[in-house]
Amino acid sequence: MTYPQIDPIIFQIGPLAVRWYGVMYLVGFIISYFIIGHLSRQRGLGIDRDGISDLLFYAALGVILGGRLGYTLFYKFSYYLSHPLEVLAIWEGGMSFHGGLLGVVIAVIIFCKRRKISVLLTGDILVTAAAVGLGLGRIGNFINGELWGRVTDVPWGMIFPQAGLLPRHPSQLYEAVLEGLVLFIVLWFLHRKNPPAGVPFFMFFLGYGFFRFMVEFFRQPDEHLGFLWAGATMGQLLSIPMVMVGVIGLWVILKRNK
């Protein structure tokens, strides 16, 4: 299949450029605002519009700080150890989802303690909205022609401009469907069943970790890391603890509420 060659810049006025990638995240935050509002009323979280805005602010801060710190530690530790000031150069790229997730968890705990509301119930609602942002973010990666997949001969393989002349898996779209659409549907269905607090939260850990682990078999590993222990990628090694946390968390909550 032919890669669509979408210009990553929607329009540009002088040095100011509006990019599809940024718009995807903006749309994700807007949709998340309404999802959080709806689920908060449905699950009885007891948070107003200002509270939702504050929650999204805390979450965004956690994503940025945790994502950058995670990328620094997990992917380029030796480089940033020699160039510590470049850790602050977020505009040059380099974010880790797993680090961002940990940052969000810490930010949400602080938010909930200050607001005196349930951490698990807040987490249930926030991860459901986050699935939408994840899916849109992967579409942004596809438009940018980055984070492409491994070389393949499947009929839907695509030749990405920056990845050579061989067709590759559009792994960004695999992740958009699995980590975004499918995971959101699963979590939304769980909320309709009014589960014990924490079930959607830990299901997100389990679902994302499993989907990411599987897609990594089709995604090209980071060039500077390659294949690591037992042929696994860094994404797979970081997803295994997520699956374990999800399974253990679900087991504890379901056993407690049996």
Beta strands, then each sheet from edge to edge (+ up, - down):
strand 1: 9-13
strand 2: 16-19
sheet 1: 1+ 2-
end
